[in-house]
């Protein structure tokens, strides 16, 4: 085993013990401009009190540029500093030069080769510079809000969020846009949310999955134009105890029944200014009820929200109620969202009976075929039940075969 492999394995082991150390994988700056590189860490004692550093990779080593040991390299005096907060530190670099392109490390510890995160810094001579670079630490099954600022002189209203893909050259795979496209991996759990009185927008994502981590961009216009975008680096970690979200399994109901769901308030919210419940689609989310007393027309007699627990009940369900529902919770500044998938099904049943051979007791076999219909999907259920004549124990065997006939267009 090589020394490099051994150091890499030891670094991974060290991070597992000390918790996460996360930063942006890509940062872009302009010649003469500035960049801010934030690096987040698990706020345990070893990380809080450990040496923080920023170094640049060479062929063999990572040469320290600045550290909290009161060190700064000669070429970076008066244009680079390191600022520390409780759970992150950030490096500010100004008056950027072309030769500063390269791979850097932000890390914690006395050795630059152990506990670190690699950052690729690109210095561009053109105008294609992101509006900002954002790091989001997302908890599994929870939600995130991505702020996407837009320049005031922007004329296009076409907003997008995409995931960077370097295979075959830098491209960005579309996740969602304001024209109604939604990638199949985010179906029902992503939404572009316009910000009132500004041209800015937010991307809301819930039911976070582990493989949602990666390098994203949100912006206006077309990605190929290379202007007016924000770089987003999403890291997914184990779930926290701040909020318990709904089970990801869909709710199955029949017409005429009801379902009941509670919107959980995050512990981090000191107050709640608004809670509302809406029906998701590719271009938005139709508000059905909110905590200010609003009820969508046509739902007055069959939807309610409790004042204290924010429990939503929808009764007299119809086939058209099938879909994804979102709960929005805001404290006036932050937004928390959750989603649940609901299937409204209708069943028709046919019976087939046949006498089986028996000695003494006559047995019957009943074939129960159930056809479940909803707007976009058909399921067939076959149940074979065998009973003896005297009404003894029932032995049932169920086989379920879903036959999708989905008409909706997903990316």
C-alpha positions, -999 to 999 in steps of 0.1 A, spaced: 0 0 0 14 34 -10 20 63 14 -6 84 -4 -32 57 -1 -24 52 36 -27 90 43 -60 91 24 -75 62 44 -62 78 77 -78 111 67 -111 95 61 -109 76 94 -100 109 112 -129 127 97 -152 99 107 -140 103 143 -139 141 144 -171 146 124 -177 163 91 -154 189 75 -171 204 44 -164 231 19 -171 240 -18 -155 217 -43 -153 244 -69 -148 282 -65 -144 307 -93 -130 342 -91 -119 370 -115 -85 384 -119 -82 413 -95 -114 402 -78 -120 384 -45 -135 351 -33 -148 338 0 -143 301 8 -163 288 38 -154 255 55 -178 240 79 -169 215 107 -186 195 134 -184 219 165 -168 194 189 -140 205 212 -111 191 190 -124 210 160 -132 242 179 -98 245 195 -77 228 167 -54 247 142 -73 259 111 -54 262 79 -56 270 42 -29 256 19 -21 251 -18 -12 218 -33 21 212 -50 32 179 -65 43 166 -31 30 188 -4 3 213 6 21 246 13 4 267 41 -9 300 30 -25 311 63 -33 294 96 -45 302 130 -10 298 144 -4 335 134 12 324 101 6 339 66 28 334 35 46 365 22 27 367 -11 -6 368 7 0 395 33 -27 422 33 -49 403 8 -58 371 26 -74 365 60 -90 337 80 -122 343 100 -135 318 126 -171 312 138 -185 285 160 -190 258 133 -171 272 104 -142 293 93 -138 312 60 -109 323 39 -111 357 22 -88 362 -8 -86 395 -26 -67 409 -56 -66 375 -72 -39 366 -97 -39 341 -126 -12 320 -110 -34 313 -80 -54 287 -100 -51 253 -84 -62 228 -58 -63 241 -22 -72 225 12 -91 239 41 -85 218 72 -81 214 109 -51 200 127 -13 203 129 -7 183 97 -19 196 63 -23 160 50 -49 146 74 -82 163 82 -90 186 52 -114 193 23 -101 199 -13 -112 231 -31 -105 237 -68 -100 275 -73 -103 288 -108 -92 324 -117 -111 336 -148 -101 365 -170 -137 368 -184 -170 379 -170 -184 344 -163 -182 346 -125 -210 333 -102 -230 357 -82 -220 339 -51 -209 305 -38 -231 288 -12 -226 257 10 -257 239 23 -255 211 49 -287 190 44 -300 166 69 -314 133 56 -352 134 50 -354 171 60 -357 202 38 -334 229 24 -340 264 10 -317 277 -17 -315 315 -21 -309 325 -57 -303 362 -61 -309 378 -95 -292 409 -109 -316 439 -110 -309 445 -147 -319 409 -156 -348 409 -181 -355 371 -185 -379 354 -161 -367 319 -169 -353 305 -137 -336 272 -133 -317 248 -109 -293 222 -123 -266 198 -112 -231 201 -126 -218 172 -147 -182 173 -159 -185 142 -180 -176 151 -216 -171 188 -206 -188 210 -181 -226 207 -184 -255 212 -160 -283 186 -159 -316 203 -154 -334 196 -121 -363 221 -123 -371 252 -142 -399 278 -144 -412 263 -176 -425 232 -157 -397 207 -161 -390 185 -131 -363 158 -131 -378 124 -121 -354 120 -91 -369 152 -76 -405 146 -86 -429 159 -60 -402 173 -37 -387 204 -55 -403 238 -62 -392 272 -76 -406 298 -52 -408 334 -63 -397 361 -37 -422 389 -33 -412 424 -45 -379 412 -60 -366 394 -90 -349 368 -67 -362 333 -63 -358 303 -40 -355 266 -47 -372 245 -21 -363 208 -17 -376 184 9 -374 147 17 -336 150 12 -319 118 0 -283 108 6 -275 110 -31 -287 146 -33 -252 157 -24 -232 175 -52 -224 207 -70 -254 226 -83 -262 260 -99 -293 281 -99 -297 311 -122 -317 329 -149 -316 325 -186 -297 296 -201 -268 278 -185 -249 280 -218 -249 318 -216 -226 316 -186 -241 346 -167 -261 354 -136 -258 322 -116 -251 310 -80 -229 280 -72 -244 257 -46 -226 229 -29 -249 205 -10 -236 180 15 -259 155 31 -254 142 66 -272 120 91 -306 132 103 -308 157 132 -333 158 160 -346 192 150 -378 179 132 -394 146 125 -407 143 90 -434 121 76 -429 86 64 -418 86 27 -444 59 19 -475 72 1 -508 74 19 -534 51 2 -571 61 6 -604 54 -12 -629 79 -25 -651 93 3 -625 87 30 -602 112 47 -565 116 56 -549 135 84 -513 149 85 -496 171 111 -471 199 101 -442 196 125 -427 229 137 -389 229 138 -374 234 172 -352 262 158 -383 283 151 -390 306 181 -423 316 165 -445 308 135 -458 335 113 -476 313 87 -484 276 80 -501 266 48 -509 234 30 -508 231 -8 -512 207 -37 -479 204 -57 -476 204 -95 -447 210 -119 -451 248 -120 -462 256 -84 -482 246 -54 -518 255 -51 -526 268 -16 -556 249 -1 -556 263 35 -534 284 58 -532 294 94 -545 329 86 -579 315 78 -577 312 40 -595 282 24 -594 275 -13 -627 276 -31 -643 242 -34 -626 229 -2 -645 249 24 -666 219 35 -639 192 35 -606 207 47 -596 220 81 -564 230 101 -561 229 139 -548 261 155 -524 245 180 -510 214 163 -513 225 127 -530 191 118 -546 191 84 -577 170 76 -591 165 41 -624 145 39 -647 133 11 -617 124 -9 -620 123 -47 -598 106 -74 -586 141 -84 -571 145 -49 -543 121 -59 -508 138 -59 -482 154 -37 -490 178 -9 -467 202 8 -466 218 42 -450 253 43 -439 266 77 -422 300 80 -411 322 110 -410 352 87 -374 346 78 -368 309 73 -389 283 54 -393 246 64 -412 223 40 -424 187 40 -442 167 14 -464 136 14 -477 115 -16 -514 106 -16 -531 80 -38 -568 80 -40 -580 46 -54 -612 31 -65 -618 -7 -63 -641 -31 -82 -644 -67 -71 -655 -99 -88 -658 -134 -73 -653 -168 -87 -662 -199 -65 -655 -236 -72 -660 -267 -51 -628 -286 -43 -626 -323 -36 -629 -332 1 -635 -361 24 -662 -352 49 -659 -314 49 -667 -295 17 -641 -268 10 -645 -238 -12 -620 -216 -31 -628 -180 -38 -609 -160 -64 -611 -123 -55 -599 -100 -82 -595 -63 -73 -589 -37 -99 -576 -5 -83 -581 26 -104 -568 61 -100 -560 89 -124 -526 77 -137 -520 41 -125 -538 8 -125 -530 -20 -100 -543 -56 -101 -546 -76 -69 -554 -113 -69 -564 -129 -36 -571 -166 -33 -589 -176 -1 -596 -212 10 -621 -219 37 -636 -251 50 -674 -256 52 -675 -252 90 -660 -217 89 -626 -227 102 -594 -207 98 -588 -187 66 -557 -192 46 -550 -163 22 -523 -157 -4 -520 -123 -20 -501 -114 -52 -499 -78 -62 -487 -67 -96 -486 -29 -104 -493 -20 -140 -482 16 -145 -501 36 -171 -486 70 -161 -494 99 -184 -475 127 -166 -443 138 -181 -413 137 -158 -377 144 -168 
